[in-house]
Amino acid sequence: MEEAMRERHAARIQGELLPGLDVVSVKSWEPVQVRRAPQGWKTLGCGNYAAVFAYPGDSRLAVKVYAPGRDGWEAERQVYRQLGEHPAYGRCYASGEHGGKRWLLLRRLHGKTLYDCLLQGVPIPEQAIRDVDAALDYAISRGLRPHDVHGKNVMVQDGRGIVIDVSDFLKQESCSMWGDLKRAYRYAYKPLLGRKPFPVPVWAMNRLRSAYRWVRRRSKEQPCRDVLDETKAPPDGGAVSKS
């Protein structure tokens, strides 16, 4: 993106979105809340650190705004710089801080999360799993440590896998969530839903989520977050990297 274009986007974000925006973090382990947003700036999703908004007039872009007092903005900018250009990740075109609010201008990614695929009975192709494997290996080769890669942070777009949240890729502790998800895909999803997927009820997803947390506690591992994490609401019809 050209510098002049970045400056125009930044001016619009800081002139239209931020002055009328109220994003708060009530509890650190729960998604932030958007209490007020300017007309035309649709909320796509809320994570534990920030909220994501559609960029009016351009479906290729989205804006991520961190709640006051929540860390991660600097780390996420660094992660995008280290990742560079890769088809399985988004891009950060610009970032800034204005009136105490920190924001990122991101490439918007469209598709369905693995979590939504299960809820809606949409097939999850093996190619998407292989794509994410390759993407995580690439991140490691760039000096990063993939973390918090779960069912709502991985998306299927045109049969290919995309990682939509990289905000925790600077954390140093190990995280087995993607490996756990792959085992669930291989030994549960493929035998039961591989040939003829059907919608999995929300109550069943919640049971699986609780069982996963129980197993991790019994194994005395420190959980990163749930494989089927429900704390990060996915965008409806599109997403960007969320925290």
Secondary structure, DSSP 8 states (H G I E B T S, - for coil): --HHHHHHHHHHIIIIIGGG-EEE-SSTTS--EEEE--TT--EEEE-SSEEEEE-TT-TTEEEEEE-TT---HHHHHHHHHHH-S-TTS--EEEEEEETTEEEEEEE-B-SEEHHHHHHHT----HHHHHHHHHHHHHHHHTT-------TTSEEEETTEEEE---TTTT--S---HHHHHHHHIIIIIHHHHSSS-----HHHHHHHHHHHHHHHHHTT----S-TT--SS---SS-B----
